[in-house]
Amino acid sequence: MGSGGRARGTLLLLVFTVIQAPQVGWTAPRALLSFAAVVVLLTASCSSSGARRARSSGSGCSARRIGSGRS
């Protein structure tokens, strides 16, 4: 699976977790493990896409670049 598919899967898992967490409890092991999986998958997706794109455009998953207001 490429980083695009991994990112989509990560977002779907995040949505599923946010919808299910109120029903099972926010601190239930199922909810906490799902959130942990989202963090791990998002980190993996950002690191793989950032490494590939860094040479050409310098873009990646940097929140500082997005929020800095610079072009």
LINPEWO-V236021 format. One record per backbone hydrogen bond with DSSP energy under -0.5 kcal/mol. CO is the residue of the C=O (numbers start at 1). NH is the residue of the N-H. Records with the same first field share a line. If there is no record, write none. Layout:
CO=NH ; NH
//
This chain:
2=6
3=7
4=8
5=9
6=10
7=11
8=12
9=13
10=14
11=15
12=16
13=17
14=18
15=19
16=20
17=21
18=22
20=23 ; 24
21=25
25=28
28=32
29=33
30=34
31=35
32=36
33=37
34=38
35=39
36=40
37=41
38=42
39=43
40=44
41=45
42=46
43=47
44=48
45=49
46=50
47=51
48=52
49=53
50=54
53=56 ; 57 ; 58
61=63
62=66
63=67
64=68
//
